[in-house]
Amino acid sequence: MSELAYYVGERVREEREGADMSQDALSKYTGIHRPNIARIESGKHLPSLFVLERIAVTLGIPVSAFVHGAPTPAIPTKHETA
């Protein structure tokens, strides 16, 4: 998966652990299946904005906390694609 998926997953895990919450508890409060939370936290799945919002609301943080400081992929310029 992408570098962004790993970054977001790491942030989700850090915020969840900082709230002293287990994956099972986060699953219960968000309605997201625990295996999916594990996939997100391991960087194997990049969640949608809707899913990140559910997690953020549960943890009491802004959605931006998951992506602030994330690596920005290089976007090729017009000259590089020609």
PyRosetta script that sets phi, psi and omega in degrees:
from pyrosetta import init, pose_from_sequence

init()
pose = pose_from_sequence("MSELAYYVGERVREEREGADMSQDALSKYTGIHRPNIARIESGKHLPSLFVLERIAVTLGIPVSAFVHGAPTPAIPTKHETA")
pose.set_psi(1, 175.2)
pose.set_omega(1, -173.5)
pose.set_phi(2, -76.2)
pose.set_psi(2, 163.7)
pose.set_omega(2, 176.5)
pose.set_phi(3, -61.6)
pose.set_psi(3, -35.2)
pose.set_omega(3, 178.8)
pose.set_phi(4, -63.9)
pose.set_psi(4, -41.0)
pose.set_omega(4, 179.8)
pose.set_phi(5, -61.1)
pose.set_psi(5, -41.9)
pose.set_omega(5, 178.4)
pose.set_phi(6, -65.1)
pose.set_psi(6, -41.7)
pose.set_omega(6, -179.6)
pose.set_phi(7, -63.6)
pose.set_psi(7, -49.7)
pose.set_omega(7, -179.7)
pose.set_phi(8, -60.9)
pose.set_psi(8, -44.7)
pose.set_omega(8, 179.6)
pose.set_phi(9, -60.1)
pose.set_psi(9, -41.3)
pose.set_omega(9, 178.1)
pose.set_phi(10, -63.7)
pose.set_psi(10, -42.0)
pose.set_omega(10, 179.0)
pose.set_phi(11, -65.8)
pose.set_psi(11, -41.1)
pose.set_omega(11, 177.9)
pose.set_phi(12, -60.0)
pose.set_psi(12, -46.9)
pose.set_omega(12, 179.6)
pose.set_phi(13, -61.4)
pose.set_psi(13, -46.1)
pose.set_omega(13, -179.7)
pose.set_phi(14, -60.5)
pose.set_psi(14, -44.1)
pose.set_omega(14, -179.5)
pose.set_phi(15, -68.0)
pose.set_psi(15, -39.4)
pose.set_omega(15, 178.9)
pose.set_phi(16, -64.0)
pose.set_psi(16, -48.0)
pose.set_omega(16, 179.8)
pose.set_phi(17, -65.8)
pose.set_psi(17, -35.8)
pose.set_omega(17, 177.7)
pose.set_phi(18, -64.0)
pose.set_psi(18, -27.2)
pose.set_omega(18, 176.7)
pose.set_phi(19, -88.0)
pose.set_psi(19, 5.2)
pose.set_omega(19, -179.2)
pose.set_phi(20, 54.5)
pose.set_psi(20, 47.5)
pose.set_omega(20, -177.5)
pose.set_phi(21, -121.2)
pose.set_psi(21, 138.3)
pose.set_omega(21, 176.8)
pose.set_phi(22, -82.0)
pose.set_psi(22, 165.5)
pose.set_omega(22, 173.7)
pose.set_phi(23, -61.5)
pose.set_psi(23, -37.4)
pose.set_omega(23, 178.6)
pose.set_phi(24, -62.2)
pose.set_psi(24, -43.5)
pose.set_omega(24, 179.6)
pose.set_phi(25, -66.4)
pose.set_psi(25, -42.9)
pose.set_omega(25, 178.4)
pose.set_phi(26, -61.3)
pose.set_psi(26, -39.5)
pose.set_omega(26, 177.1)
pose.set_phi(27, -60.8)
pose.set_psi(27, -45.7)
pose.set_omega(27, -178.6)
pose.set_phi(28, -61.4)
pose.set_psi(28, -45.3)
pose.set_omega(28, -175.5)
pose.set_phi(29, -77.6)
pose.set_psi(29, -25.8)
pose.set_omega(29, -177.9)
pose.set_phi(30, -98.8)
pose.set_psi(30, -22.0)
pose.set_omega(30, -174.7)
pose.set_phi(31, 81.2)
pose.set_psi(31, 9.5)
pose.set_omega(31, 178.2)
pose.set_phi(32, -94.3)
pose.set_psi(32, 128.1)
pose.set_omega(32, -178.2)
pose.set_phi(33, -58.9)
pose.set_psi(33, 139.5)
pose.set_omega(33, -177.3)
pose.set_phi(34, -54.6)
pose.set_psi(34, -41.1)
pose.set_omega(34, 177.9)
pose.set_phi(35, -61.3)
pose.set_psi(35, -31.2)
pose.set_omega(35, 177.8)
pose.set_phi(36, -71.4)
pose.set_psi(36, -36.9)
pose.set_omega(36, 175.5)
pose.set_phi(37, -63.2)
pose.set_psi(37, -41.9)
pose.set_omega(37, 177.7)
pose.set_phi(38, -61.4)
pose.set_psi(38, -41.1)
pose.set_omega(38, 178.8)
pose.set_phi(39, -64.2)
pose.set_psi(39, -40.0)
pose.set_omega(39, 178.1)
pose.set_phi(40, -64.0)
pose.set_psi(40, -50.1)
pose.set_omega(40, -176.3)
pose.set_phi(41, -64.7)
pose.set_psi(41, -27.2)
pose.set_omega(41, 179.2)
pose.set_phi(42, -86.8)
pose.set_psi(42, -4.0)
pose.set_omega(42, 179.5)
pose.set_phi(43, 82.7)
pose.set_psi(43, 10.4)
pose.set_omega(43, -179.8)
pose.set_phi(44, -84.2)
pose.set_psi(44, -12.0)
pose.set_omega(44, -179.2)
pose.set_phi(45, -144.6)
pose.set_psi(45, 130.4)
pose.set_omega(45, 175.3)
pose.set_phi(46, -95.3)
pose.set_psi(46, 111.3)
pose.set_omega(46, -175.3)
pose.set_phi(47, -71.7)
pose.set_psi(47, 157.2)
pose.set_omega(47, 176.2)
pose.set_phi(48, -71.9)
pose.set_psi(48, 166.6)
pose.set_omega(48, 176.7)
pose.set_phi(49, -61.3)
pose.set_psi(49, -37.2)
pose.set_omega(49, 178.1)
pose.set_phi(50, -59.1)
pose.set_psi(50, -45.5)
pose.set_omega(50, -179.8)
pose.set_phi(51, -67.6)
pose.set_psi(51, -43.3)
pose.set_omega(51, 178.1)
pose.set_phi(52, -61.6)
pose.set_psi(52, -36.3)
pose.set_omega(52, 178.4)
pose.set_phi(53, -64.8)
pose.set_psi(53, -42.3)
pose.set_omega(53, 177.9)
pose.set_phi(54, -61.0)
pose.set_psi(54, -41.6)
pose.set_omega(54, 178.9)
pose.set_phi(55, -67.1)
pose.set_psi(55, -45.8)
pose.set_omega(55, -178.2)
pose.set_phi(56, -61.6)
pose.set_psi(56, -44.5)
pose.set_omega(56, 179.4)
pose.set_phi(57, -60.9)
pose.set_psi(57, -43.4)
pose.set_omega(57, 179.8)
pose.set_phi(58, -62.1)
pose.set_psi(58, -39.0)
pose.set_omega(58, -178.4)
pose.set_phi(59, -86.1)
pose.set_psi(59, -7.9)
pose.set_omega(59, 178.4)
pose.set_phi(60, 73.4)
pose.set_psi(60, 34.0)
pose.set_omega(60, -179.4)
pose.set_phi(61, -129.9)
pose.set_psi(61, 162.1)
pose.set_omega(61, 176.0)
pose.set_phi(62, -75.2)
pose.set_psi(62, 151.3)
pose.set_omega(62, 178.1)
pose.set_phi(63, -57.4)
pose.set_psi(63, -34.5)
pose.set_omega(63, -178.0)
pose.set_phi(64, -59.0)
pose.set_psi(64, -21.5)
pose.set_omega(64, 178.9)
pose.set_phi(65, -60.6)
pose.set_psi(65, -25.6)
pose.set_omega(65, -178.3)
pose.set_phi(66, -81.8)
pose.set_psi(66, -20.0)
pose.set_omega(66, -175.5)
pose.set_phi(67, -120.5)
pose.set_psi(67, -8.7)
pose.set_omega(67, -179.7)
pose.set_phi(68, -60.6)
pose.set_psi(68, 123.9)
pose.set_omega(68, 179.7)
pose.set_phi(69, 85.0)
pose.set_psi(69, 5.3)
pose.set_omega(69, -179.4)
pose.set_phi(70, -66.3)
pose.set_psi(70, 149.4)
pose.set_omega(70, 177.5)
pose.set_phi(71, -64.4)
pose.set_psi(71, 138.8)
pose.set_omega(71, 179.0)
pose.set_phi(72, -98.7)
pose.set_psi(72, 125.6)
pose.set_omega(72, 179.8)
pose.set_phi(73, -67.7)
pose.set_psi(73, 146.2)
pose.set_omega(73, 177.5)
pose.set_phi(74, -70.9)
pose.set_psi(74, 128.9)
pose.set_omega(74, 177.2)
pose.set_phi(75, -102.8)
pose.set_psi(75, 121.6)
pose.set_omega(75, -177.7)
pose.set_phi(76, -63.4)
pose.set_psi(76, 141.2)
pose.set_omega(76, 176.2)
pose.set_phi(77, -79.1)
pose.set_psi(77, 169.9)
pose.set_omega(77, -179.7)
pose.set_phi(78, -57.4)
pose.set_psi(78, -36.7)
pose.set_omega(78, -178.5)
pose.set_phi(79, -71.9)
pose.set_psi(79, -30.4)
pose.set_omega(79, -179.4)
pose.set_phi(80, -76.1)
pose.set_psi(80, -24.4)
pose.set_omega(80, -177.6)
pose.set_phi(81, -89.5)
pose.set_psi(81, -11.6)
pose.set_omega(81, -176.7)
pose.set_phi(82, -84.4)
pose.dump_pdb("model.pdb")
